[in-house]
């Protein structure tokens, strides 16, 4: 199994396509995968990139990371129940903190996990302050009919819409922590990174994901 | 994979699919998958469920995502604005010195840490015979003061019955991350250096070791001859000998915790681990040949 597929749930769409759903996924996220191998490695922490000594270089580096992570972070903050504008502000704060972090010569290991953790904490604080969506935004917000897949014929589209709604219902019934584990994994975080963002053990992440996917599998089989 | 259940559990399938398994266990699972259609079918169902989830997750939120150009320009402007990245209350000190609340907090924290750290240093230096520098040594052999190895009372049938299940499971999964980080800190491993090490149990659970910080140490991953893979091979060998009745478990625990490299040489009859595609190749000696 190729490593990129193993590590990234986003790429699993290439291995288990049914009902042409991946066309729809692609149209939502044409440029989500990192394009630069060096930057990808830095995000993953698999290499320690040379620190940018000049402030201008550092700015470019932070903006480059922003380009790679912004959509994923915004999707995650929205799933926590923040409005888009608040989510954008959280992300701005997270990247300004990242700039300070790097400018202070602090560890550059696994910047992706670092930014997600900061954004998660900022989003929760904001959520409490604004009393917005105390339990996070549930999956019921999705509407398959708003984004029909042009590759499907009407019959398949109807079948998919029905299945989509069934999956939404199952996901919406999951405890919030299980939903967050799924969402963070879908955004490309490894189990250890998810554990650090949510403050739980790696084993708990594994159990949560297994439980949730077992439910989703049963829902798909119906 | 339990002895009385030949198939992989849902959790094992997911861990394998996500590349989160300990390498030895992953090898075993892949061998099973290659032979078992039932497990492969369940694996495919899991992959489909993941694909469904990714689709629903993105379809639920992606339509709301505005273009990134505006926020990117805003971030760039805020980064370029000198002094604007740090926000918060500031104090003006004598001689025109301006200090922010965050900096003041950092200074206070630093003073506290220095005082606490100095106390800890004195304590540890005393407790380990003045070898304070040992805290910062990361070597192929653990520091016996920090990692003497800890065991739990076990019966032979316990560790041997676990052979295909819990003993082969990566035991670090059950260790709190805070404890893992503390173990790395004790050996002076931090930041990007951590990737070169694999946190390992000195006495593996398959030989009765426990998930205690005194049984943990950062082991060089692959860049040294005596690395984590060589130790894995020794663990497998000792476990096999113990379960075959050729070696007492307490003797195996003592051997691996006192000097695992010497034990490797003794049990594999070699001065250096033989490597093949990154894995030690070590044919099992005939019974009683130790």
Interface residues (C-beta under 8 A of the other chain):
Chain A: X1 X3 X6 X7 X9 X10 X12 X13 X15 X16 X17 X18 X21 X22 X24 X25 X28 X29 X45 X46 X47 X48 X59 X62 X63 X66 X67 X70 X71 X74 X75 X78 X79 X84 X88 X91 X92 X95 X96 X99 X100 X107 X108 X109 X139 X141 X142 X144 X146 X147 X163 X164 X167 X168 X171 X182 X183 X185 X186 X190 X191 X192 X195 X196 X201 X202 X203 X206 X207 X209 X210 X213 X214 X216 X217 X220 X221
Chain B: X10 X11 X14 X15 X17 X18 X19 X20 X44 X45 X46 X47 X48 X49 X50 X51 X52 X53 X54 X55 X56 X57 X58 X59 X60 X61 X62 X63 X64 X65 X66 X68 X71 X72 X74 X75 X76 X78 X79 X80 X85 X86 X172 X173 X174 X175 X176 X177 X190 X191 X192 X194 X195
